[in-house]
């Protein structure tokens, strides 16, 4: 089923409110959901929205939460999501983050006590559109094993990076520390499909290509120990420095009635204070790399050109929440 962006936002807002979200929370989540679709990250777009709706219905997300914002230092912004969603906390602090990063050259945004952050690239992309270079890290419920352990100890623990580029969309890199995202394993399990070797282990700690066995086990880090090291760095930034739950302590984002209490860490830098022609240099370098066949992540869409295609089964699922 085809939706223009206005209708897609309206659908997301409507079902979020029906599931118990405040109007402000519904708008924040709808904007992030549509942005994920537009950026090509559909697994964390509308396909991920039912996770939020279930979270709202079962208490894993406090639908009426209003984030609390603190400024422990001029270049530090601290947010307590109060059991709500990271997107609303980011929205509430966005203008201060932009102003302070532009003024002081660098500002850190720290958020705790939230549900999963959704598309991590969403946060840094928005900052890059304001001329800032940004790096983000987030954690969540333990889903990934590391080292010799067969126990899940980290979330998928992604990193995202974005930089502004003259006359084109920002460069955006958004990737998990795990070999694949959990949602890909879950979707494969629903369809009864096999998965590539190296993505996951079963509940006995043995590598598996059976997605249904992988659901019972744990994801694996990409690149072995190197990916696990990145996951640990993300864990320290996203949980350690924010005061959020370590992944080992985070309640499930799929079951129960408690918030995962996840963290989100973002550092935003004003590159023009260091290199006044930064965005122009980025454009020239990207053109040079592209001429050599290098893929530059980020996308080239404009909102006027975007139409969102949703499976009719997913639309029916989402519309079902409007009956609650």
C-alpha positions in Angstrom: 0.0 0.0 0.0 1.4 3.4 -1.0 1.5 6.4 1.3 2.8 9.9 0.8 4.7 11.3 3.7 1.8 13.2 5.1 -0.5 10.2 5.2 2.3 8.0 6.6 2.9 10.4 9.5 -0.9 10.6 10.1 -1.1 6.8 10.3 1.8 6.5 12.7 0.5 9.3 15.0 -3.0 7.8 15.0 -1.9 4.3 16.0 0.6 5.6 18.6 -2.1 7.7 20.3 -4.5 4.7 20.2 -1.9 2.6 22.0 -1.5 5.2 24.8 1.1 7.7 23.6 0.7 11.4 24.3 0.3 13.6 21.3 3.9 14.9 21.6 5.3 11.4 21.9 3.2 10.2 19.0 4.5 13.0 16.8 8.2 12.4 17.7 7.8 8.7 17.1 6.0 9.2 13.8 8.6 11.6 12.5 11.4 9.1 13.3 9.5 6.2 11.8 8.9 8.0 8.5 12.5 9.3 8.4 13.8 5.7 8.8 11.6 4.7 5.8 12.9 7.6 3.7 16.5 6.7 4.5 16.0 3.1 3.4 16.2 1.7 6.9 12.8 0.0 6.7 13.6 -2.6 9.4 13.6 0.2 12.0 10.8 2.1 10.3 7.1 1.0 10.2 8.2 -2.6 10.6 9.6 -1.7 14.0 6.6 0.4 15.0 4.6 -2.5 16.4 7.3 -3.0 19.0 6.7 0.5 20.3 2.9 0.0 20.2 3.2 -3.2 22.2 5.5 -1.4 24.5 3.0 1.3 25.1 0.1 -1.2 25.7 2.1 -3.3 28.1 3.9 -0.6 30.1 7.4 -1.0 28.7 6.9 2.6 27.4 5.4 5.3 29.6 3.1 7.0 27.1 2.6 10.1 29.2 6.3 10.6 30.1 7.7 14.1 29.7 11.5 14.1 29.6 13.5 15.9 32.3 16.4 18.0 31.0 19.4 19.1 32.9 22.6 21.1 32.1 25.4 19.9 34.4 27.9 22.0 32.4 27.6 24.5 29.5 28.5 21.9 26.9 26.6 19.0 28.5 22.9 18.2 28.1 21.5 15.4 30.3 18.0 14.0 29.7 16.0 11.5 31.7 13.4 10.0 29.4 11.3 8.9 32.4 10.5 5.6 30.9 9.4 7.1 27.6 11.1 7.2 24.2 14.5 8.6 23.2 13.0 10.4 20.2 10.9 12.7 22.4 13.9 13.4 24.7 16.0 14.3 21.7 13.3 16.5 20.2 12.9 18.4 23.5 16.7 19.1 23.7 17.4 19.5 20.0 17.5 23.2 19.8 19.7 23.6 22.8 22.0 20.9 21.5 22.3 22.7 18.2 22.9 26.2 19.7 25.4 25.0 22.3 27.4 22.9 19.8 27.5 25.8 17.4 28.5 28.2 20.2 31.0 26.2 22.2 32.3 24.1 19.3 31.2 20.7 20.8 28.4 19.5 23.0 27.5 16.1 24.5 23.9 14.9 24.7 23.3 12.1 27.3 20.0 10.3 27.7 18.9 7.6 30.0 15.8 5.6 31.0 14.3 5.1 27.6 12.9 2.4 25.3 15.1 1.4 22.3 16.3 4.3 20.2 15.1 3.1 16.8 17.1 4.2 13.8 20.3 5.7 15.3 21.2 7.5 12.1 18.1 9.6 12.5 19.7 11.6 15.4 23.0 12.3 13.7 21.4 13.0 10.3 19.2 15.8 11.9 22.3 17.4 13.4 24.2 17.2 10.1 21.4 19.0 8.4 22.2 21.9 10.8 25.9 21.9 9.8 27.2 19.7 12.7 29.3 16.6 12.6 27.8 14.1 15.0 28.6 10.7 16.5 25.9 8.6 18.4 25.9 5.4 20.4 23.1 3.5 22.0 22.5 0.2 23.8 19.6 -2.0 24.7 18.5 -5.3 26.0 21.2 -8.0 25.9 21.0 -9.8 22.6 24.7 -10.4 21.6 27.3 -12.8 22.9 31.0 -11.9 22.9 34.3 -13.6 23.3 34.1 -17.2 24.7 30.8 -16.6 26.4 27.6 -18.0 24.9 25.5 -15.7 27.0 24.1 -12.5 25.6 25.9 -9.6 27.3 25.5 -6.6 24.9 22.7 -5.1 22.8 23.3 -4.8 19.1 25.1 -1.6 20.3 25.1 0.4 17.1 27.3 3.5 16.2 26.1 6.2 13.9 28.1 9.1 12.3 27.0 12.0 10.1 28.7 15.0 8.5 27.3 17.9 6.4 28.1 18.0 2.7 27.6 21.0 0.4 24.8 20.7 -2.0 23.8 17.1 -1.2 22.3 15.2 1.8 24.7 14.5 4.7 27.0 11.5 4.8 25.4 9.1 7.3 26.9 5.8 8.6 24.7 3.7 10.8 25.8 0.2 11.7 25.4 -2.3 14.5 28.2 -4.0 16.4 26.5 -7.3 15.8 26.8 -9.2 12.5 23.2 -8.3 11.8 20.3 -6.5 13.4 18.0 -8.5 15.7 15.0 -7.5 13.6 16.5 -9.4 10.6 16.8 -12.6 12.6 13.2 -12.1 13.9 11.8 -11.6 10.4 13.7 -14.6 9.1 12.3 -16.7 11.9 8.7 -15.6 11.1 9.2 -16.7 7.5 11.0 -19.9 8.5 14.1 -18.9 6.5 17.7 -19.8 7.1 20.3 -17.1 8.0 24.0 -16.8 7.0 26.6 -18.6 9.1 28.3 -16.3 11.6 25.2 -14.2 12.4 24.1 -16.1 15.6 24.5 -19.0 18.0 21.8 -21.3 19.4 20.9 -21.7 23.1 23.7 -24.2 23.5 26.3 -21.8 22.2 26.7 -23.5 18.8 26.7 -21.5 15.6 23.5 -21.9 13.7 21.9 -21.0 10.4 18.4 -21.8 11.7 16.8 -18.5 12.5 14.3 -20.0 14.9 17.2 -21.5 16.9 19.0 -18.2 16.7 16.1 -16.5 18.4 16.6 -18.7 21.4 20.3 -18.0 21.4 22.3 -14.9 20.8 23.6 -12.7 18.0 27.4 -12.6 17.2 29.6 -9.6 16.8 30.8 -8.7 13.4 34.5 -9.3 12.9 34.8 -11.4 16.1 36.8 -9.7 18.8 37.1 -6.4 17.0 33.3 -6.1 16.8 33.0 -7.1 20.4 35.5 -4.4 21.4 33.3 -1.8 19.5 30.2 -3.1 21.3 32.0 -2.6 24.6 33.0 1.0 23.7 29.4 1.7 22.7 28.2 0.1 26.0 30.5 2.4 28.0 29.3 5.5 26.1 25.6 4.7 25.9 25.2 3.1 29.4 28.3 4.0 31.4 28.5 7.7 30.8 24.7 8.2 30.7 23.8 6.3 33.8 21.5 4.0 31.8 21.0 0.3 32.3 23.9 -1.9 31.2 22.6 -4.2 28.5 22.9 -7.2 31.0 20.5 -5.4 33.3 18.1 -4.0 30.7 14.6 -5.6 30.8 13.4 -7.0 27.4 12.1 -4.6 24.8 9.6 -7.4 23.7 8.3 -8.8 27.0 7.2 -7.7 30.5 6.1 -4.4 31.8 9.4 -2.7 32.5 11.3 -0.2 30.4 14.6 -1.4 29.0 16.1 1.8 30.6 18.4 2.1 27.6 20.9 5.0 27.0 21.7 7.3 24.1 25.0 9.2 23.8 25.6 11.9 21.2 28.5 14.2 20.6 27.9 17.1 18.2 30.8 19.2 16.8 30.8 22.4 14.8 33.4 21.7 12.1 33.4 25.2 10.7 35.2 26.5 13.8 38.1 24.2 12.9 37.9 24.1 9.1 35.7 27.0 7.7 35.4 25.2 4.4 34.5 21.8 5.9 31.3 21.1 4.0 32.8 22.2 0.6 35.9 19.9 1.3 33.5 17.1 2.1 31.7 17.5 -1.2 34.9 17.5 -3.2 36.2 14.5 -1.3 32.9 12.5 -1.8 33.0 13.3 -5.5 36.5 12.1 -5.7 35.8 8.9 -3.8 32.6 8.2 -5.8 34.6 8.5 -9.0 36.7 5.6 -7.7 33.7 3.4 -7.2 33.5 4.0 -3.4 29.9 3.8 -2.0 29.1 6.8 0.1 26.2 6.2 2.6 23.6 8.8 3.2 21.0 8.8 0.4 20.0 11.2 -2.3 16.2 11.5 -1.8 14.2 14.6 -1.3 10.9 14.5 0.6 8.9 15.6 -2.5 10.1 12.4 -4.3 9.4 9.9 -1.5 6.5 7.6 -1.4 6.4 4.9 1.3 5.3 1.4 0.3 3.9 -0.7 3.2 2.9 -4.4 3.0 -0.9 -4.6 3.4 -0.4 -7.2 6.3 1.7 -4.6 8.2 -0.9 -1.9 7.6 -3.6 -4.2 8.9 -1.5 -4.9 12.0 -1.0 -1.2 12.6 -4.7 -0.4 12.1 -5.5 -3.1 14.6 -4.0 -1.0 17.3 -6.5 1.7 16.6 -9.2 -0.7 18.0 -7.6 -0.7 21.5 
